Amino acid sequence: MVDKVKLTVLIEDSVDMDKPDLLAKHGLSFFVEAETGNVKVSILMDVGPSPDVMLHNIDEMGIDLRKTDAILLSHGHYDHVGSLIETLKRIEKQVPVIAHPKIFNPKFKVKPSLKFIGASFKPSDVEASGGVFLYASNPVTIAEGITTSGEVERHAAFEKVEDFWMVDDGRFVEDALLDDQALIIHVKNKGLVVLVGCAHSGIINTIRHAQKVMGTDKVFAVLGGFHLAKADDKRTQATVNELAKLDLKFVGPCHCIGQKAVNRLLEAFGDRCHPLRTGDIVEL
C-alpha cells in the first residue's frame, strides 16, 4: 500500500482564482506523487490538449517532469493526449507510456458534424521523443499499491457510451471507448483513490472494477472527469445515489462533469465534495 499521495492538477477546464498566472483549457492532466517508505513514485496521468498550456503551467508551478516514472493515458481523445510529444521532451529520459492497444484508432464525433477528436501524432513520434509504449488491456502495476485499471468491466445499466465513433479494421464503427482507463492507488489506513480521465466506461463501473482489481470494497476518494455534462437527470441521480453508498471521504469532480452534476454532488457530499481546478493540490 501507499503511505501518502499528492495530486496536482496541471490542466483542467477552469483555473483557481487565487492562481491567475496559470492557464485553463478544456482537457485534463494530473501529476501524481506517491510515497511508500523510502520509495517515491511520480506518475503523469494524461497531458492535456496543448503543449503551450501544459508547459506554461508546469513552469509556473515548479513541477520537475524529470521525476516522472511513468505516464498513463486514460484514453485517446485529444484533450487528454495532445501535449504528449513536447511533454516527453521535457522529461528528458525514456519513460513507459501506458495505454490501451486501441488508443490510436482514429477517433471521431459525428454531432453536429464529423470531427476528428483523436491524437494528432503517430506512435512513432512518441517513441522518437523518449516514450516507451506499454500497450495493455489488462491492469499494469506501476508500484506497490498503484495500478492501472486496464479495460473496465461494464455492468451498470444506466452507464452507456454514446455518440463516439472510430475507424477499426477498415470500418467506421461506434466507439465503445474500450481504451478508457483509470489509475488506482491503495492508500494505507484509508482505502482506494480512483483517478479518472473522463470515466467514459461510467464512474460507477470504474469504481466497481477498481474494487475488484485491488480486492477491497473500501474507497476513500474519487477524482477526475465523470462525463455527466450531457447526461439526463435519471443517469445523473443514479450516479449520485451509487456514489453516496460508498461513504466517500473525498469527491473531486472536474473537466467533463457539468455544473448540474457538480451541484448534485455538492448537495449529496457537502464539504467532502471539492470541484477541482487547474492549480489545485490534493494530499491524501
N, C-alpha and C positions, 0 to 999 in steps of 0.2 A: 504494500500500500504506500501511498504518498503521504508525507508528513504535512506538507502545505503546498498551496498553489497560488500563483499570482497571474491574473489575466489582464492584459492591456488591450483596449480597443483601439486599433491603429486606424481603421476606416469604418465608418457607418454613415447612414444617410443624414444624420444630424450631428451637431457638434456641441460639446459642453460650453455653455455661455461664459464660463469662467476661464476658458482657454481659447480666446479669439484668434490666436495665431495658427490654430490647427484648421485643416480643411475637411469638409464633409463632402461625400459623393455617394450616389446610390451604389451600394456594394458592402462588403464586409471583410474584415481581416482582424484576427486576434494573434497576439504574441503571448504564448503560454510558458510560464516558468515554474517548474515543479522541483521539489526537494524531497529526497528520501535519505536520511542520514547525511553522509558526506557527498552523496551523488546529486548533481544538479542537471536537469534536462530542460532544454529550451525548444519549443515547437512553434512553428508558424502555421496557423490554420487559416487558409485562404489568404489572398493577397490583394483583394480589391480590384477595381476596374481599370485603374490607370497608374502608370509609374510616377507621374508628376505629383499626384496626391499622396501616394504611398511613401515615396522617398522624402517628400516635404515633411510629412507627419513624423516619420521615423527620426529625421534630423531634429525637429522641434522637441520631440520627447526624449531625445538622447538614447534611443534604442540601439544597441550594438548587435546588428544582424549577424555578425561573425560568430556569435554564440549559438546560432541555430543548429540544432542537431538533426531535425527532420522537418519536412513540410508535408502537411496533409491538405489535399484539395477536396473540399466537401462534394463538389460536383462540377460539371464542365461549363457552366454559364459564365459569360464574360465578366459579370460584376464580382466574381469570386476568383477568377484566374488571370485577369487582364494584365497585371503588372509582374507576372512571374519571371519573365526573362530579365528585366532590369533588377528585380529583387535578388535573383540568383547571382547576378554580377556583383551586387553589394555584399553578399555573403562571403564571397572570395574563397570558396572551397567546394569540394564535391559534397553534396548532401542528398540523402534519399528524398524523393518526391513520391509520396504515397497517393495512389489514385486507383479508381476502378478501371478495368480494361476498356469500358465503353466511354470513358470520359472525353475522348477526342472524336467521337462520332459527330458529324456536323449537326448542330442543334438549331432549331427554328421555332418561331411563333408564327401563327397564321392570322391572328386577330390584332388589329383591324386589317392588316395585310401581311404578306410574307416578309419576315425579318429574321436575319441571321443573328443568333444570340450566343454563339459558341466562342471558343478560343480563336484568337486572330493569329496564332503562331502554330508551328509544327512541332511534334515531339523531338525532331532532330535539333530544333532551335534550343529547346530546353537542355538537351544533353550537351550541346556546344557551350552552354553557359554554366555548366557545372552540376546540373541536375542529373541524378541517377534514378530513373524511374523504377518504382516498385509497384507494379500493377498487381492488384489482388482484389478478388471479390469477397474474400473471407477476412476476418479480423486480423490486424497486424499489431503485434506487441511492439511498442516503442521503448518502453522501460517498465520496470516493475510497477504494477498498478496503473499503467497507462496503455490503452489500446485504441485502435480504430474500431468502428462498429462493423466494417465490411458492409456487404449488401444487407439492407434492413428488411427483416420479415414483416409482412403487412397483413394484419388481422382486423384492425378496427374498421368496421363497415362504413363509418362516416368520413374516413380519411381516404381521399382519392386524388390521383394526379390527373389534371385535365389541361387541355389547350397547349401542350408542348409536343413538338414533332422533331424527328431526326431522320437522317439517312443511315440505314443499316443494311449491309449486304446488298447494296444496289437498289434498295427500295425506300420510298418516302413513307414512314410509318409513325404512328403515335409514339411519343417518348414516355415510357413509364418511369424514367429517371432512376434506373437501377444503379446509376453511379452515385446516387445520393448517400453520403456517409456522415458519421458523427465522430467526435473524439470523446472517449470515456475515461475518466480519471477517478480512481477509488481513493478517497481521502480518509486517512486513519481517524477513527472515532466519529466520523461524520456520515460517510456514505458516498454515493456516486455523484460526480459532477459531470453532466452531459452537455457537451458543447456542440451546437448545430450550426450549419451554414444557412440553409433555407428550410430544412426539415420537409423536403418535398415528399418523403415517404410518410409524412404525418408525424407530428411531435409525439403523440401517444404511442404510435407504432415504434418510433425510435427509442423512447424510454423503455418500453417493454422489451425491446430487443437488447438494449444495454443491460437490463437486469438479467436477462438470460445469459448473455456473453460473460458477465462478471460474476454470476452465481450469487446474487444478492438482490433483495427487494428494496433495500434502503437507498433512497435517492435524496440527496441533500440539496442539489441545485441544478437548474436547467437554464442555459443561456444561449442566445442566438436568435436567428430568424425563424419564426414559427409559421410563416407563409399563410396568414389568415386575412390579408388585406382585402381579398375579393371573396372571402368565404361568406356564406349566408349565415343568418342568425342561429340556425339549428346546429350547424357544424361548429360555429364559434362557441356556443354554450356547451355543447357536448365536450369540446376540448377543455374548457374551463372546469367543467364538472369532474372530468377524469383527472386533471391535474390536482384538483383540490383533494382527491382521495389519497394523494401521495404524501401529504403533510410536508411539502417542500419548505425549506428554510430560506431559499433564495431563488427568485424567478427574475431572469434578466432578459426580457423580450427586446427585440430591435429589428432593424432592417425591413423585412417584408411582412411584418405582422399587421400593420394598420392600426390607426388610433382607436377604432371601435373595439378591437380585441384587447388593446392595451388597457382601455378603460374597464373592461370586464375583469381583467386580471387584477387591476388595482382594487376593484371592489371585492374580489374574492380573497386576495392575499394581503391587502393593506400595506404595511411597512415592510413586508417580505418581498414585495414587487419593486424592482428597480430598473425601469426602462434605461437601456444603455445608449450612450452616445460616443462619438469619436473623442478619444482622450480619457475616457473613464478607465479606472483601475479597480479591479475587484480582487481582494485577497481572502482566500478561504482556507 
